[in-house]
Structure formats: structure tokens, C-alpha cells
Amino acid sequence: MDVRTTFSVFMAALAIGACDAPAATIAGPELATPRNAAAAAGKIAASGTFAQTAITGLEVRAAGSNTIIEQTSVGTVDGTLSGTYQDEVRVIIHSNGTFNAHFTITCQCQMNGDAGVLELVAGDRGRITGPNTATFAGRATIIDGSGELAGLRGVLRIAGSVDLASGLSIYSYSGDLH
């Protein structure tokens, strides 16, 4: 065999071996077990509530006929996920009373006894429905996790309301985690 043929056979053997060998053989038995209970269980139905408890930063400005609100807050999450969170929200309120919001959530969460930090991105659309109330619906996506929740992902439907007097919102979530 010439050098090129030997190299090709070697590379093919590595590729076949790497794809076919069990994870415990390649990486050791500790990596053959999923890092968290959610990953081990497959798809998990999730539901609960996020509730803002305090606004920690607020900026309001006009942009033409729109009002833009940049807000940071803290709160609690209950249900399948439980713990505390911080969020950064940008809301654009249009002159007709509709609005859209985009936000990030950093949650110090627990799920089934596992703890870690989850990063979510979310968006919603809503409408001012009364002198002190607005309602909204949208979606939040878990994009990253750490600690015992490393690898946890999911898409959650969200729906809730904002108390316009306090600026605080409460919303339910439901969906699947994996």
C-alpha cells in the first residue's frame, strides 16, 4: 500500500470507529449518562407562571408616534421551572394601542431537583385593553443552560397581562422542554 492509501484507510477506520463505538467506550462512563434529568427523559411538558416583582431600571422615550420602553426587572418563576429571574425588555407601543416586545430572561432555575441557569429569548404582541391593563401573547425559547440544566432546550407559549400603573407583568408559560 502506498502512503495515500494507508492514510485513507486509517481515516476511514477512525470515522467508522468514532461513529459506531458506544459513548462510554470513547469518552468514559461518566459522559455516557445525560447531564440532567430533562435530557434523560426526552420531551417534557412544561407549564407555570413568570411574575415580575420589581422594576430595576426604566427608560421611556418617544420615537415619532411610538413610545419605546426599555425596562429591566426581577421576578419569580413557578411550575415545571421554579426559581428567580432577571429580564431585559424592550417594548414599542404604537399609537393605536398595540405593542410588541422583545426580551431576554436569565433564570436561576430548578427543574425536578436539578439546578442551573437558563437563558431565554422571547417576543410577544399585545394590546392596551383598559386604563390600567394590557394583555399579550407570544413565545419564549430556551437557548442555553448551565449547571445541571446544561443542554436543556425548549419552546414555550406565553400569555399574560401588564398592570400599567406598576409596570409589572405576570404571564403563564406552557410548552415542551427537551
C-alpha positions in Angstrom: 0.0 0.0 0.0 1.2 3.5 -0.7 1.1 6.3 1.8 -2.1 7.8 0.4 -4.0 4.5 0.6 -2.8 3.8 4.1 -3.8 7.3 5.2 -7.3 6.9 3.6 -7.8 3.5 5.2 -6.7 5.0 8.6 -9.1 8.0 8.3 -12.0 5.7 7.3 -11.3 3.4 10.3 -11.3 6.5 12.6 -14.5 7.8 11.1 -16.3 4.4 11.4 -15.0 3.7 14.9 -15.9 7.2 16.1 -19.5 6.9 14.8 -20.1 3.3 15.8 -18.4 3.0 19.2 -20.6 3.5 22.3 -20.1 6.8 24.1 -18.8 5.0 27.2 -16.0 3.4 25.2 -14.9 6.7 23.6 -15.3 9.2 26.4 -15.5 7.1 29.6 -18.6 6.0 31.5 -19.2 9.4 33.2 -20.1 11.0 29.8 -22.4 8.2 28.7 -25.0 9.5 31.2 -27.0 12.6 30.2 -26.1 15.7 32.2 -29.6 16.3 33.5 -32.8 14.6 34.2 -34.6 16.6 31.4 -32.2 15.3 28.8 -32.6 11.7 30.1 -36.3 11.9 30.0 -36.7 13.2 26.4 -39.6 15.6 25.8 -41.2 17.0 29.0 -44.4 19.0 29.1 -43.9 22.3 31.0 -46.2 24.9 32.4 -46.2 27.6 35.1 -46.0 31.3 35.7 -43.5 34.1 35.5 -44.3 37.1 37.7 -42.2 40.3 37.8 -41.8 41.5 41.3 -39.7 44.7 40.9 -38.5 47.1 38.1 -34.8 47.6 38.4 -34.3 50.0 35.5 -36.6 52.0 33.3 -36.2 54.3 30.3 -39.1 55.8 28.3 -38.7 57.8 25.1 -40.8 58.8 22.1 -39.9 57.9 18.5 -42.4 59.6 16.2 -45.9 58.4 17.2 -44.5 55.4 19.1 -43.4 55.1 22.7 -40.3 52.9 23.4 -39.8 51.4 26.9 -36.5 49.8 27.9 -37.0 48.0 31.2 -35.1 45.6 33.5 -36.9 43.7 36.2 -36.7 40.8 38.5 -39.2 38.2 39.4 -40.1 34.6 40.3 -41.0 31.6 38.1 -43.1 28.8 39.4 -44.3 25.5 37.9 -42.2 23.0 36.0 -39.4 25.5 36.2 -39.0 27.3 39.5 -36.7 30.0 40.8 -35.9 33.6 40.3 -35.1 35.6 37.1 -34.0 38.9 35.7 -35.2 40.2 32.4 -34.4 43.0 29.9 -37.4 44.1 27.9 -37.8 46.5 25.0 -41.5 47.4 24.3 -42.6 49.5 21.4 -46.1 50.9 21.9 -47.8 52.1 18.7 -50.3 55.0 18.6 -53.2 52.6 18.1 -52.6 50.9 21.5 -50.9 47.8 20.1 -47.4 46.9 21.1 -44.6 44.4 20.6 -41.9 43.4 23.0 -38.6 41.6 22.7 -36.8 40.4 25.8 -34.2 38.2 27.3 -34.6 36.2 30.6 -31.8 34.9 32.8 -33.4 32.3 35.2 -31.7 30.8 38.3 -34.0 27.8 37.8 -34.7 24.4 39.2 -36.5 21.5 37.5 -37.0 18.1 39.0 -34.3 18.7 41.6 -31.7 19.9 39.0 -30.4 23.4 39.3 -28.8 25.8 36.8 -29.1 29.0 34.9 -31.3 29.2 31.8 -31.1 31.8 29.1 -34.3 32.6 27.2 -35.2 34.9 24.4 -38.8 35.9 23.9 -41.1 38.1 21.9 -44.8 39.0 22.2 -47.5 41.2 20.7 -50.2 42.8 22.7 -52.8 45.5 23.1 -53.7 48.0 25.8 -57.1 46.7 26.9 -58.1 49.2 29.6 -56.9 52.3 31.5 -54.6 50.2 33.7 -54.2 46.9 31.8 -52.6 45.4 28.7 -52.6 41.8 27.5 -50.1 40.0 25.4 -49.2 36.6 23.9 -46.0 35.3 22.3 -43.2 32.8 22.6 -40.1 32.2 24.7 -37.2 29.9 23.6 -34.6 28.4 25.9 -31.3 29.0 24.1 -28.8 28.0 26.7 -28.4 26.3 30.0 -25.7 25.7 32.6 -25.1 23.6 35.7 -27.4 20.6 35.9 -29.7 22.2 33.3 -26.9 22.3 30.7 -28.3 21.2 27.4 -31.9 21.9 28.3 -33.8 23.4 25.4 -37.5 24.2 24.7 -40.1 26.5 23.2 -42.8 27.9 25.5 -46.0 29.7 24.6 -46.5 32.7 26.9 -49.6 34.8 27.6 -50.3 37.4 30.3 -51.1 40.9 31.4 -49.3 44.1 32.4 -50.5 46.3 35.2 -49.9 49.7 33.6 -49.9 51.5 36.9 -47.0 49.5 38.3 -45.4 48.4 35.0 -45.2 44.8 36.3 -46.4 41.8 34.3 -47.5 38.3 35.1 -47.7 35.6 32.4 -48.2 31.9 32.1 -46.0 29.6 30.1 -46.6 26.2 28.5 -44.8 24.0 26.0 -42.2 21.3 25.7 -38.7 21.0 27.1 -36.1 18.6 25.9 
